[in-house]
Structures are given as C-alpha cells and as structure tokens.
Amino acid sequence: MHHVTTIDDTKATTPTQYAAHTKGFRRQVLVSRSEGGSPHMNLSVDHLDEDGVIAPVLHSFEISLYVFEGTLLVTTQGETHQLGPDHVIAIPIGVAYSICTLNGPAKWLQMQSPAELNDGRRQDTFFTGEPLQGSMPVVPDMRDPRRQSTARFDGDSMDLRKLAGGSPVNAPTVSPSMATALLAYSGIGVKMLVDEQLGAKAHTMFIVDYQPTAIAHPHDHPFEEAYVFVAGEVHALVDGELMVFHPGDVLWAGVGADHGFENRGTDLVRWIEVQAPQPPSRHSYRFSREWEHLANKLGHTH
C-alpha cells in the first residue's frame, strides 16, 4: 500500500482544534490515517504568518519539525530555540511547547508519530492555557555536547568531495559525533537528523542523496516510510508501478510496500525521509531479489 501527493501551499488550512489557540497558523496534511491510511504517522507542511503564534500545547504523540523557510522560536523545557532554515527540533510525547515566528512568516515540515486519532476515541492534542518559561532565543550549537533536541542540516556535510580531505570538525556548525556522521554507499548518502540520539522513540528523520546512476533495488520494510522530494528527478518502482518524482512530490510507503529508486539523470537527487516506527536493529530491509534468488535456488515457483 502506498500514497502519492504533492505539497501545495494553497491547500493549507487551519485545523479546527487549533483555531482558538493560534494566530496565522495553517496546515496541509500529506500523510495520515485519512490521507493514505497510515496508523503510524502524520506528515504535514505547516505555515505560520508573520507575528504568528501557536499557544502552549502538548500531544500524546512525538513530533519533529524541519524548517523550510523563515525563523521559528520554539519554547520547550525551559529553553527558547531559534530555528532557521534546515534546523530540526524533536519534542517528546507529553512535553509542552509553543511556537512563534521571528521577522516574517515561516514554513516547516512536521512529522508526528504515531498518527493522530481521528475516530473520536479520545483527545490527543491539549492546549494547556499556561504560559511556558523560556530563555533568550538560542541558536542551536551543533558542537555543544549539551544539545539534546536540535539538529541542523548542512548541504556541505553531504558533499563527498569536500569531506574526502577530512571532516572539518572545527567548523561551528558541524557535530563531531559519529551518531550524526554521513553514511555513504553505492552513490547514496544518508545524513541522520532525528532518532534516539535526539530523544525520539517512535520515528526517525534524515536526508538522502542519490548521485547520478545511484540505484536502490526494490525492497520493503517492517515499518512505514515517507519521502519528501526536494531536489532533482528520481525514478521509482513502487508496488510494481513506475513513477517519476520531482521537488514538492511526496511518497508514503506502507509496511510491506515494495519500492526502489534510481537516479537516471546527471543532477543530484535529494529527499527528506521519515520512518515510523523506528527500524528494528536487524532485518529492517527485505530486498526482493535476495528472496527471489532463494526461491530459484530451492526450486520454488509461484
């Protein structure tokens, strides 16, 4: 099972439960129980106008935010984080936070796991009505070992040519931690942003780059994935159907959905990927060709 959609800012509206507690807030839901049939995630593109506000709120699901445009001030757990483009923050289940914009409107990708309840069983979003104590706005310092919940994506950190001469560990925006190092294989680069290292327990978020000719053969997972394409053109085979994705397109692949990708062009392909639940320590990938090989080896046929 899979679901395909496209980011369209004109489709963003104010959710009913947020109307009385926000100013200038809108959301386009990309993946949810009703949009694709996902039980494990809500994925959306959120907007907050200049001088916009989201009052203190907490959820029965964990969230992470990836800032696309503008600057957000996110107050949570006694600190106010100043998040510009490509900054990420993870907020645990049951932890209150508030958001406002700084010097203009802002736009971000928001991941929530598990998916919101929409069947009336119980409430899962709670506006507290109590102001949060924050701090002077702090821009996340990627090299500060006290950093607990924020990350920043730097495109240079995915450039293998620049990294070949040695990691610039003295750069002010580069984390020296192996947990955030670049994983590269067969022309594919992966840069982790949100996982257990950032306190997330139910989901992950990371950047994926495909160099020209890079390919991942069809496979499936025991968890859900969503892909938000941000650069280049990539060909995909999803449940046997050939698709072509461009920036702004979104693909959700449910548990067991076969999918594979190939960069047939000469430009870099990049996407933001999220997973829920978090992958198991073993057997997170099941490549179709390996099991087909076993079937042939044992003389089994369909």
Secondary structure, DSSP 8 states (H G I E B T S, - for coil): -EEEEE--GGG-B--GGGGGGEEEEEEEEEEBTTTB--SS-EEEEEEEEEEEEEEEEEESSEEEEEEEES-EEEEETTEEEEE-TTEEEEE-TT--EEEEESSS-EEEEEEEES----SSS---EEE--S-----S-B---TT-TT--SEEE--GGGG-HHHHTT---TTSTT----GGG-EEEETTEEEEEEESGGGT-SS-EEEEEEE-TT-EEEEEE-SSEEEEEEEES-EEEEETTEEEEE-TTEEEEE-TT--EEEE--SSS-EEEEEEEES---SS---EEHHHHHHHHHHTT---
